[in-house]
Amino acid sequence: MEVSVLSEASETNWTDDVRKHWGIKLSKSSSVEELLQILTLFERSLRRDFLSSNFSTTDKLLGSSSMSERSVQVLTDPESVAVLPWVPLTTAALSLRLLEIDSSISYVKLKRLGRAL
């Protein structure tokens, strides 16, 4: 999913180094909770205008501050990421959250009034 997202859909904080570190953390994840944390980090990397208006981000649901206020450590350290406490730590719940995020991402450039957004 991450490799399919348009580069302009990523926040400026989502640098190549942060992305590589995120990928390493993803490959080393061994629990559903860790994967939910990694998924939340990816979610934070996306600009809001590339997400469906119906999608509620984890940070919004938890009442957290925006990504622009976060340090690089928070961007790359999944252990500092809160997960939704009402989401069970099961592979089924992880799959549903992944599907929800995936279906909310705009993977193509949108055009309005003859110009790209």
C-alpha distances in whole Angstrom, upper triangle without the diagonal:
4,6,5,7,10,12,15,13,13,16,19,18,15,17,16,18,16,13,15,16,13,12,16,16,13,14,18,17,19,19,18,19,17,14,15,16,13,11,13,13,10,11,14,13,12,15,16,17,14,14,16,19,19,17,18,17,18,20,22,22,24,26,24,25,22,20,22,25,23,24,22,23,21,18,18,20,18,22,23,20,21,20,21,24,24,21,22,21,20,17,18,18,14,13,14,13,9,10,12,10,7,10,12,9,11,10,13,16,18,22,25,29,28,26,22,21
4,5,6,9,10,12,11,10,13,15,15,11,13,12,15,13,9,11,13,11,10,13,14,11,13,17,16,19,20,18,19,17,14,15,15,11,10,12,11,8,10,12,10,10,13,15,16,13,14,16,20,20,17,19,16,17,19,21,22,23,25,23,23,20,17,20,22,20,21,19,20,19,15,15,17,16,20,21,18,20,19,21,24,25,22,24,22,22,19,20,19,16,15,17,15,11,13,14,11,9,13,13,10,12,10,14,16,18,22,25,28,28,25,21,20
4,6,8,9,12,11,11,14,16,16,13,13,12,15,14,10,12,14,12,11,14,16,13,15,18,18,21,22,21,22,20,17,18,18,15,14,16,15,11,13,15,13,12,15,18,18,15,16,19,22,23,20,22,20,21,22,24,26,27,28,26,26,23,20,22,25,23,23,20,22,21,18,17,20,19,23,24,22,24,23,25,28,29,26,27,25,25,22,23,23,19,18,20,18,15,16,17,14,12,15,16,12,13,10,13,15,18,22,25,28,27,25,21,20
4,6,9,12,10,11,15,17,18,15,16,15,18,17,13,15,18,16,14,18,19,16,18,21,21,24,24,23,24,22,19,19,20,17,15,17,16,13,14,16,14,12,15,17,16,13,14,16,20,21,19,21,19,21,23,24,25,27,28,27,26,23,21,23,26,25,25,23,25,23,20,20,23,22,25,26,24,25,24,25,29,29,26,27,26,26,23,23,23,20,18,19,18,14,14,16,13,10,13,13,10,10,7,10,12,15,19,22,25,24,22,18,18
4,6,8,7,8,12,14,15,12,14,14,17,16,13,15,17,15,15,18,19,17,19,22,22,25,25,23,24,22,19,19,19,16,14,15,14,11,11,13,11,9,11,13,13,9,11,14,17,19,16,18,17,19,20,21,23,25,25,24,23,20,18,19,23,22,23,21,23,21,18,18,21,21,24,24,22,24,23,24,27,28,25,27,26,26,23,24,23,20,19,19,17,14,15,15,12,10,12,12,8,8,6,8,10,13,17,20,23,22,20,16,15
4,5,5,7,11,13,15,12,14,14,17,16,14,17,19,17,17,21,22,20,22,25,25,28,28,27,27,25,22,22,22,19,17,18,17,13,14,15,12,10,11,13,12,9,12,15,18,20,18,20,19,21,22,23,25,27,27,25,24,21,18,19,23,22,23,21,24,23,19,20,23,23,27,26,24,26,25,26,30,31,28,30,30,29,27,27,26,23,22,23,20,18,18,18,15,13,15,14,10,8,6,7,8,11,14,17,21,19,17,13,12
4,5,6,9,10,12,10,10,11,14,14,12,15,17,16,16,20,21,19,22,24,25,28,29,27,27,25,23,23,22,19,18,18,16,13,14,14,11,10,10,14,13,11,14,17,20,22,20,21,19,22,22,23,25,27,27,25,23,20,17,17,21,20,21,19,21,21,17,18,22,22,26,25,23,26,26,27,31,32,29,32,31,31,29,29,28,25,24,25,22,20,20,20,17,16,18,16,13,12,10,11,11,14,16,19,22,21,18,14,13
4,5,8,9,12,11,12,13,17,16,14,18,20,18,19,22,23,22,25,27,27,30,31,29,29,27,24,24,23,20,19,19,17,14,14,14,11,9,8,11,10,9,12,16,18,20,19,20,19,21,21,22,25,26,26,24,22,18,16,16,20,20,21,19,22,21,18,20,23,23,27,26,24,26,26,27,31,32,30,32,32,32,30,31,29,26,26,26,23,21,21,21,17,17,18,16,12,11,10,10,9,12,14,16,19,18,15,12,10
4,7,9,12,10,12,14,17,15,14,17,19,17,18,21,21,20,23,25,25,28,28,26,25,24,22,21,20,18,16,16,14,11,11,11,8,6,5,8,8,6,9,12,15,17,15,17,15,18,18,18,21,23,22,21,19,16,14,14,18,18,19,18,21,20,16,18,21,21,25,24,21,23,23,24,27,28,26,29,28,29,27,27,25,23,22,22,19,17,18,17,14,13,15,12,9,8,9,10,9,11,14,17,20,20,17,13,10
4,6,8,6,9,11,14,12,10,14,16,14,15,18,19,18,21,23,22,26,26,24,24,22,20,19,18,15,14,14,12,9,10,9,5,5,6,9,10,9,11,15,17,19,16,17,15,17,16,18,20,21,21,19,18,14,11,12,16,15,16,14,17,16,13,15,18,18,22,21,19,21,21,22,26,27,25,28,27,28,26,27,25,22,22,22,19,17,19,18,14,14,16,14,11,12,12,13,13,15,18,20,23,23,20,16,14
4,5,6,9,12,13,11,11,15,16,14,17,19,19,19,22,24,23,27,27,25,24,22,21,20,18,16,15,14,12,10,10,8,5,6,6,9,11,10,12,16,17,20,17,17,15,16,15,17,20,20,20,17,15,11,8,8,12,12,13,12,15,14,11,14,17,17,21,19,17,20,21,22,26,27,26,29,28,29,28,29,26,24,24,24,21,19,21,20,16,17,19,16,14,14,15,16,16,17,20,22,25,25,21,18,15
4,5,7,10,12,11,11,15,16,15,17,20,20,20,23,25,25,29,29,28,26,24,23,22,20,18,18,17,14,13,14,11,8,9,9,13,14,14,16,20,21,23,21,21,18,19,18,20,23,23,22,19,17,13,10,9,12,12,12,11,15,15,12,14,17,19,22,20,19,22,23,25,29,30,29,32,31,32,31,32,30,27,27,28,24,23,25,24,20,20,23,20,17,18,18,19,18,20,22,24,26,26,22,19,17
4,6,9,10,8,10,13,13,12,15,17,17,18,21,22,22,26,26,25,24,21,21,20,17,16,16,15,11,11,13,10,7,10,11,14,16,16,17,21,22,24,21,21,17,18,16,19,22,21,21,17,15,12,9,8,10,9,9,7,11,11,8,10,14,16,18,17,16,19,21,23,26,29,27,30,28,30,29,30,28,25,26,27,23,22,24,23,20,21,23,21,18,19,19,21,21,23,25,27,30,29,26,23,20
4,7,8,6,6,10,10,10,12,15,15,15,18,20,20,23,24,23,22,19,18,18,16,14,14,13,10,9,11,9,6,9,10,14,16,15,16,20,22,23,20,20,17,18,17,19,22,22,22,19,17,14,10,11,14,12,12,9,12,12,8,10,13,15,18,17,16,19,20,22,26,28,26,28,27,28,27,28,26,23,24,24,21,19,22,21,17,18,21,19,16,17,17,19,19,21,24,26,29,29,25,22,20
4,5,5,6,9,10,10,12,14,15,16,18,20,21,25,26,25,24,21,20,21,19,16,17,17,13,12,15,13,10,12,14,17,19,18,19,23,25,27,24,24,21,21,20,23,26,25,25,22,20,17,14,13,16,14,13,10,13,14,10,11,15,16,20,19,19,22,23,26,29,31,29,31,29,30,29,31,29,26,26,27,24,22,25,24,21,21,24,22,19,20,19,21,21,23,26,28,31,30,27,23,21
4,6,5,6,9,10,10,12,14,15,16,18,20,24,25,25,25,21,20,21,19,16,17,18,14,13,16,15,12,14,16,20,21,19,21,25,27,29,26,26,23,23,23,26,28,28,28,25,23,21,17,17,19,17,16,12,14,16,12,12,15,17,20,20,20,24,24,27,30,32,30,32,30,30,29,30,29,26,26,28,25,22,25,25,22,21,24,23,20,21,19,21,21,25,27,30,33,32,28,25,23
4,5,5,6,9,10,11,12,14,15,17,18,22,24,24,23,20,20,21,18,15,17,18,14,14,17,16,13,16,18,22,24,22,23,27,29,31,27,27,24,23,23,26,28,27,28,24,23,21,17,17,19,16,14,10,12,14,11,10,13,15,18,18,19,22,24,27,30,32,30,31,29,30,28,31,29,26,27,29,26,23,26,27,23,23,26,25,23,24,22,24,25,28,31,33,36,35,32,28,26
4,5,5,6,9,10,11,12,14,15,16,20,21,21,20,17,17,18,15,12,14,14,10,10,14,12,10,13,16,19,21,20,21,24,26,27,24,24,20,20,19,22,24,23,24,21,20,17,14,14,16,13,11,8,9,10,7,6,10,12,15,15,15,19,20,23,26,28,26,28,26,27,26,28,26,23,24,25,22,20,23,24,20,20,24,23,20,22,21,23,24,26,29,32,35,34,31,27,25
4,5,5,6,9,10,10,12,14,15,19,20,20,20,16,15,16,15,11,12,13,10,9,12,12,9,12,15,18,20,18,19,23,25,26,23,23,19,19,19,22,24,24,25,22,21,19,15,16,18,16,15,11,12,13,9,8,12,13,16,17,16,19,20,23,26,28,25,27,25,25,24,26,24,21,22,23,20,18,21,21,18,18,21,20,18,19,18,21,22,24,27,30,33,32,29,26,24
4,5,5,6,9,10,11,12,14,18,20,21,20,17,16,18,16,12,14,16,13,12,16,15,13,16,19,22,24,22,23,26,28,29,26,26,23,22,23,26,27,27,28,25,24,22,18,20,21,18,17,13,14,15,12,9,12,14,17,18,18,21,22,25,28,30,27,28,25,26,24,27,26,22,23,25,23,20,23,24,21,20,24,23,21,22,21,23,25,28,31,33,37,36,32,29,27
4,5,5,6,9,10,11,12,16,18,19,18,14,14,16,14,11,13,14,11,12,15,15,13,16,19,22,25,23,23,27,29,30,26,25,22,21,21,24,26,25,26,23,22,21,17,19,20,16,14,11,11,12,10,7,9,11,13,15,15,19,20,23,25,28,25,26,24,25,23,26,25,21,23,25,22,20,23,24,21,21,25,24,22,24,23,26,27,30,33,35,39,38,35,31,29
4,5,5,6,9,10,10,14,16,16,15,12,11,13,11,7,10,11,8,8,12,12,11,14,17,20,22,20,20,23,26,26,23,22,18,17,18,21,22,22,23,20,20,19,15,17,19,15,14,11,11,11,8,6,8,9,12,13,13,16,16,20,22,24,22,23,20,21,20,22,21,18,19,21,18,16,19,20,17,17,21,21,19,21,20,23,25,27,31,33,37,36,33,29,27
4,5,5,6,9,10,13,15,16,16,13,11,14,13,9,11,13,11,10,14,15,13,15,19,22,24,21,21,24,27,27,24,24,21,20,21,24,25,25,26,24,24,22,19,21,22,19,18,15,15,15,12,10,12,11,15,16,16,19,19,22,24,26,23,24,21,21,19,22,21,18,18,21,19,16,19,20,18,17,21,21,19,21,20,23,25,28,31,34,37,36,33,30,28
4,5,5,6,9,12,15,16,16,12,12,15,13,10,13,15,13,13,17,17,16,19,22,25,27,25,25,28,30,31,27,26,23,22,23,26,27,26,28,25,25,24,21,23,24,20,19,16,15,15,13,10,11,11,14,16,16,19,20,23,25,27,24,24,21,22,20,23,23,19,20,23,21,19,22,23,21,21,24,25,23,25,24,27,29,31,35,37,41,40,37,33,32
4,6,5,6,10,12,13,13,9,9,12,10,7,11,13,11,11,15,15,15,18,21,24,26,24,24,27,29,29,25,24,21,19,20,24,24,23,25,22,23,22,19,21,22,18,17,15,13,13,12,8,8,8,10,13,13,16,16,19,21,24,21,21,18,19,18,21,20,16,18,21,19,17,20,22,19,20,23,23,22,25,24,27,29,31,35,37,41,41,38,34,32
4,5,5,9,10,11,12,8,7,10,9,6,9,11,10,10,13,15,14,17,21,22,25,22,22,24,27,27,23,22,19,18,20,23,23,22,25,23,23,22,19,22,23,20,19,17,16,15,13,11,11,9,12,15,14,16,15,18,21,22,19,19,16,17,15,18,17,14,15,18,16,14,17,19,16,17,20,21,20,22,21,25,27,29,33,36,39,39,36,32,30
4,6,8,11,13,14,11,10,13,13,10,12,15,14,14,17,19,18,20,24,26,28,25,25,28,30,30,26,26,23,22,23,27,27,26,29,26,27,26,23,26,27,23,22,20,18,18,16,13,14,13,15,18,17,19,19,22,24,25,22,22,18,18,16,19,19,16,17,20,19,16,19,21,19,19,23,24,22,25,23,27,29,32,35,38,42,41,38,35,33
4,6,10,12,13,9,10,13,12,10,13,16,15,15,19,20,20,22,26,28,30,28,27,30,32,32,28,27,24,22,24,27,27,26,28,26,27,27,24,26,27,23,22,19,18,18,17,13,13,11,13,16,16,18,18,21,23,25,22,21,17,18,16,20,20,17,18,21,20,18,21,23,21,22,25,26,25,28,27,30,32,35,38,41,45,44,41,38,36
4,6,8,9,6,6,10,10,8,11,13,13,14,17,18,19,21,25,26,29,27,25,28,30,29,25,24,21,19,21,24,24,23,26,24,25,25,22,25,26,22,22,20,17,17,16,13,12,10,11,14,14,16,15,18,19,21,18,17,14,14,13,17,16,13,15,18,17,15,19,20,19,20,23,24,23,26,26,29,32,34,38,40,44,43,41,37,35
4,7,9,7,8,11,12,11,13,16,16,17,19,21,22,24,28,29,32,29,28,30,32,31,27,26,23,21,23,26,25,24,27,26,28,27,25,29,29,25,25,23,21,20,19,17,15,12,13,16,16,17,16,18,19,20,18,16,12,12,12,15,16,13,15,18,17,16,20,22,21,21,25,26,26,29,28,32,35,37,40,43,46,46,44,40,38
4,5,5,6,9,10,11,12,14,15,17,18,20,21,23,27,28,31,28,26,28,30,28,25,24,21,19,21,24,22,21,25,24,26,26,24,28,28,25,25,23,21,19,19,17,15,12,12,15,14,15,13,15,15,17,14,12,9,9,9,13,13,10,13,16,15,15,18,20,19,20,23,24,25,28,28,32,34,36,40,42,46,46,43,40,38
4,5,5,6,9,10,10,12,14,15,16,18,20,21,25,25,28,26,24,25,27,25,21,20,18,16,18,21,19,19,22,22,24,24,23,27,27,24,24,23,21,19,19,17,16,12,13,15,13,13,11,12,13,14,11,9,6,6,6,10,9,7,10,12,11,12,15,16,16,17,20,21,22,26,26,30,32,34,37,39,43,43,41,38,35
4,5,5,6,9,10,11,12,14,15,17,19,21,24,24,27,25,23,25,26,24,21,19,17,14,16,19,17,16,19,18,21,22,20,24,24,21,22,21,19,16,16,15,13,10,10,12,10,10,8,10,10,12,10,9,6,8,10,12,10,9,12,14,12,13,16,17,16,18,21,21,22,26,26,30,32,34,37,39,43,43,41,38,35
4,5,5,6,9,10,11,12,14,15,17,19,23,23,27,25,23,25,27,25,22,20,17,15,16,20,19,17,21,19,21,21,19,23,23,19,20,18,16,14,14,12,10,7,8,11,9,10,9,12,13,16,13,13,10,11,12,15,13,10,13,16,14,13,17,18,17,18,21,22,22,25,25,29,31,33,37,39,42,42,40,36,34
4,5,5,6,8,10,10,12,14,15,17,21,21,24,22,20,22,24,23,19,18,16,14,16,19,18,18,21,19,21,21,19,22,23,20,21,19,17,15,14,13,12,9,11,13,11,12,10,12,14,16,13,12,10,10,10,12,11,8,10,13,11,10,14,15,13,15,18,19,19,22,22,26,28,30,34,36,39,40,37,34,31
4,5,5,6,9,10,10,12,14,16,19,19,22,20,18,20,21,20,16,15,13,10,13,16,14,14,17,16,18,18,17,21,21,18,20,19,17,15,14,14,13,9,11,12,9,9,7,9,11,12,9,10,8,10,10,12,9,7,10,11,8,9,12,13,12,14,17,17,17,21,21,25,27,29,32,34,38,38,36,32,30
4,5,5,6,9,10,11,13,15,18,19,22,21,19,21,22,21,18,16,13,10,12,15,14,13,16,14,16,16,15,18,18,15,16,15,14,11,11,10,9,5,7,8,6,7,6,9,12,14,12,13,11,13,13,15,13,10,13,14,11,12,15,15,13,16,19,18,18,22,22,26,28,29,33,34,38,38,36,32,30
4,5,5,6,9,10,11,13,17,18,21,19,18,20,22,22,18,17,14,12,13,17,17,16,19,17,18,17,15,18,19,16,16,14,13,11,10,9,9,6,9,10,8,10,10,13,15,17,15,16,14,15,14,16,14,11,13,15,12,11,15,15,13,14,18,17,17,20,20,24,25,27,31,33,37,37,34,30,28
4,5,5,6,9,10,11,15,15,18,16,15,17,19,18,14,14,11,10,12,15,15,15,17,16,17,16,14,18,19,16,18,16,16,13,11,11,12,9,12,13,10,11,10,12,15,16,13,15,13,14,13,14,12,9,11,12,9,7,11,11,9,11,14,14,13,17,17,21,23,24,28,30,34,34,32,28,25
4,5,5,6,9,10,13,14,17,16,14,16,17,17,13,12,8,7,8,11,12,12,14,12,13,13,11,15,16,13,15,14,14,11,10,11,11,8,11,11,7,8,8,10,13,15,13,15,14,16,15,16,14,11,13,13,10,10,13,12,10,12,15,14,14,17,18,22,23,24,28,30,33,34,31,28,25
4,5,5,6,9,12,14,17,16,15,18,19,19,16,14,11,10,10,13,15,14,16,13,14,12,10,13,14,11,12,11,11,9,6,7,8,7,10,10,8,10,10,13,16,18,16,18,17,19,18,19,17,14,16,17,13,12,16,15,12,14,17,16,15,18,18,21,23,24,28,30,33,33,31,27,24
4,5,5,7,11,12,15,13,12,15,18,18,14,14,11,11,12,15,16,16,18,16,16,14,11,14,16,14,15,13,14,12,9,10,12,10,14,14,11,13,13,15,18,20,17,19,18,19,18,19,17,14,15,16,12,11,13,13,10,11,14,13,12,14,15,18,19,21,25,27,30,30,28,24,22
4,5,6,9,9,12,11,9,12,14,14,11,10,7,8,9,11,13,14,15,13,14,12,10,13,15,14,16,15,16,13,11,12,14,12,15,15,11,13,12,13,17,18,16,19,18,19,18,19,16,13,14,14,11,10,12,11,7,10,12,10,10,13,14,17,18,20,23,25,28,29,26,23,20
4,5,8,9,12,12,11,14,15,16,13,12,8,9,8,11,13,13,14,11,11,8,6,9,11,10,12,12,13,10,8,11,12,12,15,13,10,12,12,14,18,19,18,21,20,22,21,22,19,17,18,18,14,14,16,14,11,13,16,13,12,15,16,19,20,21,24,25,29,29,27,23,20
4,7,9,12,11,11,15,16,18,15,14,11,12,12,14,16,17,17,15,14,11,8,10,13,11,13,11,13,11,8,10,13,13,16,15,13,15,16,17,21,23,21,23,23,24,23,24,21,18,19,19,16,15,17,16,12,13,16,14,12,14,14,17,17,19,22,24,27,28,25,21,18
4,6,8,7,8,11,13,15,12,13,10,12,12,14,16,17,17,16,15,11,9,11,14,14,16,15,17,15,12,14,17,16,20,18,16,17,17,18,22,23,21,24,24,25,23,24,21,19,19,19,15,14,15,14,10,11,13,11,9,10,11,14,14,15,19,20,24,24,21,18,15
4,6,6,7,11,12,14,12,13,11,14,13,14,17,18,17,16,14,11,9,10,14,14,17,16,19,17,14,17,19,19,22,21,18,19,20,20,24,25,24,27,27,28,26,26,24,22,22,21,18,17,18,16,13,14,15,12,10,10,12,14,13,14,17,18,21,22,19,16,12
4,5,5,8,8,11,9,10,9,12,12,11,14,16,16,15,14,10,10,12,15,16,18,19,21,18,16,19,21,21,23,21,19,19,19,19,23,23,22,26,26,27,26,26,23,21,22,20,17,17,17,15,12,14,14,10,9,10,13,14,14,14,17,17,21,22,19,16,13
4,5,8,8,11,11,13,12,16,16,15,17,20,19,18,17,14,14,15,18,19,22,22,24,22,19,22,25,24,27,25,22,23,23,22,26,26,25,28,29,30,29,28,25,24,24,22,19,19,19,16,14,14,14,11,9,9,12,12,11,10,13,13,17,18,16,13,9
4,7,9,12,11,13,12,16,16,16,18,20,20,20,19,15,15,16,19,20,22,22,24,22,19,21,24,23,26,25,22,23,22,22,26,26,24,27,27,28,26,25,23,22,21,20,17,16,16,14,11,11,11,8,6,5,8,9,9,9,12,14,18,18,16,13,10
4,6,8,7,9,9,13,14,13,15,18,18,18,17,15,15,17,19,20,22,22,24,21,19,21,23,22,25,23,20,20,19,19,22,22,21,24,24,25,24,23,20,19,18,17,14,13,13,11,8,9,9,5,5,6,9,11,12,12,15,16,20,21,19,16,13
4,5,5,9,10,14,15,14,15,18,19,19,19,17,18,20,22,23,25,25,27,24,22,24,26,24,27,26,22,22,20,19,23,22,21,24,25,25,24,22,20,19,19,16,14,14,13,10,9,10,8,5,6,7,11,13,13,12,15,16,19,21,20,17,14
4,6,8,10,14,15,12,14,17,17,18,18,16,17,19,22,23,26,26,28,25,23,26,27,26,28,26,23,22,21,19,23,22,21,25,26,27,26,24,22,21,21,18,16,17,16,13,12,13,12,8,10,11,15,16,16,14,17,16,20,22,20,18,15
4,7,10,13,14,12,12,16,17,18,19,18,19,21,23,24,27,28,29,26,24,26,27,25,28,26,23,21,20,17,21,19,19,22,24,24,24,22,19,19,19,16,14,15,14,10,11,13,11,8,11,12,16,18,19,17,19,19,23,25,24,22,19
4,6,10,11,10,10,14,14,16,17,15,16,19,21,21,24,24,25,22,20,23,24,22,24,23,19,18,16,14,18,17,16,19,21,21,21,19,16,16,16,13,11,12,12,8,8,10,9,6,9,12,15,17,18,17,20,21,25,26,25,22,19
4,7,8,6,6,10,11,12,14,13,14,17,19,19,22,23,23,20,19,21,22,20,21,20,16,15,13,12,15,14,14,18,19,20,20,19,16,16,16,14,11,13,13,10,9,13,12,9,12,15,18,20,21,20,23,24,27,29,27,25,22
4,5,5,6,9,10,10,11,10,11,15,16,15,18,19,20,16,15,18,18,16,18,17,13,12,11,10,14,14,13,17,18,19,19,19,16,15,16,14,10,12,13,10,9,12,13,10,12,15,17,20,21,21,24,25,28,30,28,25,21
4,5,5,6,8,8,11,11,11,15,15,15,17,18,18,14,14,16,16,13,15,14,10,8,7,7,10,11,11,14,15,17,18,18,14,13,15,14,10,12,14,11,10,14,15,13,14,18,20,23,24,24,28,29,32,33,31,28,25
4,5,5,6,5,7,7,9,12,12,12,15,16,16,13,13,16,15,14,15,13,10,9,9,9,12,14,14,17,18,20,21,21,18,17,19,17,14,15,18,15,13,17,18,15,16,19,22,24,25,25,28,29,32,33,31,28,25
4,5,5,6,8,8,11,14,14,14,18,19,20,16,16,19,19,18,19,16,13,12,12,11,13,14,15,19,20,22,23,22,19,18,20,18,15,17,18,15,14,17,18,15,16,19,22,24,25,24,27,27,30,32,30,27,24
4,6,8,11,12,14,17,17,17,20,22,22,18,18,21,20,18,19,17,13,11,10,8,10,11,12,15,17,19,21,20,16,16,18,16,13,16,17,14,14,17,18,15,18,21,23,26,27,26,29,30,33,35,33,30,27
4,6,9,11,13,16,15,15,18,20,19,16,17,19,18,16,16,14,11,8,9,7,9,11,12,16,17,20,21,21,17,17,20,18,15,18,20,17,16,20,21,18,20,23,26,29,29,29,32,32,36,37,35,32,29
4,7,9,12,15,14,14,18,20,20,16,17,20,19,18,18,15,13,11,12,11,13,14,16,19,21,23,25,25,21,21,23,21,18,20,22,19,18,22,22,20,21,24,27,29,29,29,32,32,35,36,34,32,28
4,7,9,12,10,10,14,16,16,13,14,17,16,15,16,13,10,9,11,12,14,16,17,20,21,24,25,25,22,21,23,22,18,20,22,20,18,21,23,20,21,23,26,28,28,28,31,31,35,36,34,31,27
4,7,8,7,8,12,14,15,12,13,16,16,16,17,14,12,12,14,15,17,20,20,24,24,27,28,28,24,23,25,24,21,22,24,21,19,22,24,21,21,23,25,27,27,27,30,30,33,34,32,29,25
4,5,6,7,11,13,15,12,12,15,16,16,18,15,13,14,15,16,19,21,21,25,25,27,27,28,24,23,25,24,20,21,23,20,17,20,22,18,18,20,22,24,24,24,26,27,30,31,28,25,22
4,5,5,8,10,12,9,8,12,13,14,16,13,12,14,15,17,20,22,22,25,24,26,26,27,24,22,24,23,20,20,22,20,17,19,21,18,17,19,21,23,22,23,26,27,30,31,28,25,21
4,6,8,10,13,11,10,14,16,17,19,16,15,17,19,21,24,26,25,28,28,30,30,31,28,26,27,27,23,23,25,23,20,22,24,21,19,21,22,24,23,24,26,27,30,30,27,24,21
4,7,10,12,10,11,14,15,17,18,14,14,16,18,20,23,25,25,28,28,30,31,32,29,26,29,28,24,25,27,25,22,24,26,23,22,24,26,27,27,27,30,30,33,34,31,28,24
4,7,8,6,7,10,11,13,14,11,11,13,16,18,21,24,24,26,25,28,28,30,27,24,27,27,23,23,26,24,21,23,26,23,22,24,25,27,27,28,31,32,35,35,32,29,26
4,5,5,7,9,10,13,14,11,12,15,18,21,23,26,26,28,27,29,29,31,28,26,28,28,25,24,27,26,23,25,28,25,24,26,27,29,29,30,33,34,37,37,34,31,28
4,5,5,6,8,11,13,11,12,16,18,21,24,27,26,28,26,28,28,30,28,25,27,28,24,23,26,26,22,24,27,25,23,25,25,27,27,29,32,34,37,37,33,30,27
4,5,5,6,9,10,9,11,14,17,20,22,26,25,26,24,27,27,29,27,24,26,27,24,23,27,26,23,25,28,26,25,27,27,30,30,32,35,37,40,40,36,33,30
4,5,5,7,9,6,7,11,14,17,19,22,21,23,22,24,24,26,24,21,24,24,21,21,24,23,20,22,25,23,22,25,26,28,29,30,33,35,38,38,35,32,29
4,6,8,10,9,9,12,14,17,20,23,21,23,22,24,23,25,23,20,22,23,19,19,22,21,18,20,23,21,19,22,22,25,25,27,30,32,35,35,32,29,26
4,6,9,9,9,13,15,18,21,24,22,23,21,23,23,25,23,20,22,23,20,19,22,22,19,20,24,23,21,23,23,26,27,29,32,34,38,38,34,31,28
4,5,6,7,11,13,17,19,22,20,21,19,21,21,24,22,19,22,23,20,19,23,23,20,22,25,24,23,26,26,29,30,32,35,37,41,41,38,34,31
4,5,5,8,10,14,15,18,17,18,15,18,18,20,18,15,18,20,17,16,20,20,18,20,23,22,21,24,25,28,30,31,35,37,40,40,37,34,31
4,5,8,10,14,15,18,17,17,15,18,19,21,19,17,20,21,19,19,23,22,20,23,26,25,25,28,28,32,33,35,38,40,43,44,41,37,34
4,7,10,13,14,18,17,19,17,20,21,23,21,18,22,22,19,20,23,22,20,23,26,24,24,27,28,31,32,34,37,38,42,42,39,36,33
4,6,10,12,15,14,16,15,18,18,20,17,15,18,19,16,16,20,19,17,20,22,21,21,24,25,29,30,31,34,36,39,40,37,34,30
4,7,8,12,11,13,13,16,18,19,16,14,18,18,14,16,19,18,17,20,22,21,21,25,26,30,31,32,35,36,40,41,38,35,32
4,6,9,8,10,10,13,14,15,12,11,14,14,11,13,16,15,14,17,19,19,20,23,25,28,30,31,34,35,39,40,38,34,31
4,6,6,9,10,13,14,15,11,11,14,13,10,13,16,14,14,17,19,18,20,23,25,28,30,30,34,35,38,39,37,34,31
4,6,8,9,12,15,15,12,13,16,15,13,16,18,17,17,21,22,21,23,27,29,32,34,34,37,38,42,43,41,38,35
4,6,9,12,14,14,10,12,15,13,12,15,17,15,17,20,21,20,23,26,29,32,34,34,37,38,41,43,41,38,35
4,6,8,11,10,6,8,11,10,9,12,14,13,14,17,18,18,21,24,26,29,32,32,35,36,40,41,40,36,34
4,6,9,9,6,8,11,11,11,14,15,15,17,19,20,21,23,27,28,32,34,35,38,40,43,44,43,39,37
4,7,8,7,7,11,12,11,13,16,16,17,19,21,22,23,27,28,32,34,35,39,40,44,45,43,40,37
4,5,5,6,9,10,11,12,14,15,17,18,20,21,23,27,27,31,34,35,38,40,44,44,43,40,37
4,5,5,6,9,10,10,12,14,15,16,18,20,21,25,25,29,32,33,36,38,42,42,41,38,36
4,5,5,6,9,10,10,12,14,15,16,18,20,24,24,28,31,32,35,37,41,41,40,37,35
4,5,5,6,9,10,10,12,14,15,17,19,22,23,27,30,30,34,35,39,40,38,35,33
4,5,5,6,9,10,11,12,14,15,17,21,21,25,28,29,32,34,38,38,37,33,31
4,5,5,6,9,10,10,12,14,16,19,19,23,26,27,31,33,36,37,35,32,30
4,5,5,6,9,10,10,12,15,18,19,22,25,26,29,31,35,35,34,31,29
4,5,5,6,8,10,11,13,16,18,21,24,24,28,29,33,34,32,29,27
4,5,5,6,9,10,11,14,15,19,22,23,26,28,32,32,31,27,25
4,5,5,6,9,10,13,14,18,21,21,25,27,30,31,30,26,25
4,6,5,6,9,12,14,17,20,20,24,25,29,30,28,25,23
4,6,5,7,10,12,15,18,18,22,24,27,28,26,23,21
4,5,6,9,9,13,16,17,20,23,26,26,25,22,20
4,6,8,10,13,15,15,19,21,25,25,24,21,19
4,7,9,12,14,14,17,19,23,23,22,19,17
4,6,9,11,12,15,17,21,21,20,16,14
4,6,8,8,12,14,18,18,16,13,11
4,7,9,13,16,19,18,17,13,13
4,6,9,13,16,15,13,10,10
4,6,10,13,12,10,6,7
4,7,10,10,8,6,6
4,7,6,5,4,6
4,5,6,7,7
4,6,8,10
4,7,10
4,7
4
